[in-house]
């Protein structure tokens, strides 16, 4: 599952790329981790949100509430579940990114492997969002089975969207949006690094 992605463009560049109005979207770090702010295109606007839906946690020892955990990936086969259904049916968004990372290697020695779309400085994957009491607006990345080169790295990957599918994902009926939740059949680039995970 994706727990790190890269987005190297400014808010102005992203807004222009997606023909979105910018609504107080702050510049975010170039590497986005769960629980931190990222940019999404929702309802025609580029906005900052927290990556991950908050999941309430309790201490196993005391039963006391703990800090919520960000659930940053939504599997396509679980979109009809209670946790995701309302957001999938009513609040779909685009997540701009330049690449996403997966961990590869032996336990204790995993390194970052970056995957991206060749010759694309920016592309989008499918996301869903909602309001939360804990963090305000938050989003999750929709994941599907990996195929081709991506499957050599991990068994899942983000649902990558072609520009002609953006409107179907964000505004189409849930049945049509669900049809887009499939593995990416286009080309991918893989960059294996020595960076520790």
N, C-alpha and C positions, 0 to 999 in steps of 0.2 A: 504494500500500500504506500501511497505517496505521503511522506512526512516532511518534505522539503521541496520547494520550487523556487525558481529564479524569475525575476521580472525586472529587466534592466532599463526600461523606458520611464521617462518622466510622466507625470499625470497629464500634462498637455499633449504629449505625443500619444499616449494611450487614448485619451478622449478623441483626438483627431482620427486615429486609426479606426475606432469603432463608431465614429460619427455620434458620439454621446456628449451630452452636456455635463459639465463638471460641477458637482454639488459638494463643495467643501471637501473635496478629496485631497487628503494630504499625501505628500510624497512618502513612500514606504521604503523599507530596506530592500536591497536588491535580492536578498535571500529571505524567503518567507517561511516561517515555522508555525506549527499549530499553536494556537493561543495568542498569536500576534496579528497585527493589522496587515491586510492586503487590499488590493483594489479589485472591485468587481463592477460589471456593467449590469445594472438592474433597473427596470422600468425606463430605459433610455438614458440613464444617468450613470456617470462614473462616480462611485462612492467608496469610501473606506469602511471596511467591516473587519470583525475578528474572524480568523480562520478556525472554524470548529464550532459545532453546536455544543453547549454546555451539558454535561451529563453529571447529575447529582451523585455524589459519592459519600459513603459513610465509613467510619473507622470500623474495622473488623473487631478490634479490641474493645472500644468504648461505645460504639454505636453513634457517636457524635458526627455531625456533618463535617465533611472535608471540603477543600477547594474543588470546584467542579473540574472535570477532565474534558478537554476539547475533543469532540468526535469530528475529525476533519475529513473523513472519507465516507461516502454513501455508496454502498454496492448496488449495482443496477437491479440485482435480484431481490433487494430488500426495500426498494422504493415504495412499495405498497404497504409497508409496515407502519404501525402507529407513529413511530419516531420520525419517519421521513414523509409520509403520505401527503399531509397538508401542504408542506413546502413544495414537494414535487408537483402537485396539482395546481398550486396557485402562485408560487414564487420561484421561478427559475431565473438563473442569471448566467452571465459569461464571466469566466475567470481568465484574464489576460496573463500570459506567461511567455517566457523565452525558452525555458527548459524545466524539466522536473528531474529529481534525483531519487535513486534507489540505493539501498545498501547492498554491497556485494562482498563476498569473501568469508573467511572462517570467523566463527564467534570470537569476539575479542580483537579481531583484526579487520573488521569491515571497513570498506572505503566507499566513497561516493562515486556513483556512476550516473552521469547526466544523459538524458535523452531529450531530443528536440526534433523539430520538423526542419529538414534541410532548406537553406536559403530563406528561412522565415525568422526575422528578428523578433517577431511577435506573433502569437497565435492564441487561440482560445480553447479552453476546455469547458465542459458542462458543469454548472454549479446550481445549488439551490440555497435559499437563504430564509431567515426568519428573524423576528425580534426576540430578544431574551431579556429577562430581568437581570441576569448576571453581567452580561457584556454589551447590551444593546444589540444592534444588528450584527448578525454573524452568518457565516456561509460554510458550506461543505462541498467538497469536490466529488463529483460522481465518477465512480470507478467501474471498469468492465474487465473482461478477460483479456489478457495480453496475447498477441499473436506475433509471428515473424521475429524480427530482431528484439523487440521488447520482451518477448517470452524467454529469451536467453538470459534476461536480467531478473525478471520477476513474473509471477503468474497473473498479476493485475496491472492495469494502467489506467490513466485518466481517459474519459470519453472525450476525444479530440473532435472538434467541430470545424467543418469547412465554412468559409464566410457565407456561402449561400444557404447554410443551415442555421445561422444565428437567429433569424427571426422565427423559424419554426421552433427552435428550442425555447426562446423566451416568450413567444406569444401564441404558439400553436396549441391545439388541444393536447391534453396529456397523452392520448393514444399516439398522436403523431410524434410528440417529443420522445416517447418511449422507443420508437423505431430508430432513433438516432443513438440509442444506448448500445452501441456495438463496437467491436474492436476496430482500431484504425488500420485501414488497408493501404494507406499511402506510405511513402518512404519515411524512414526515421534515421537520425544520426545518433551514434552512441559515443560518448567520451568517458573513458575509464580514467580515473585519477588516483593519485596516492593520498588524497585528502582523507583523513580519518572520519568515519561516520560518528 
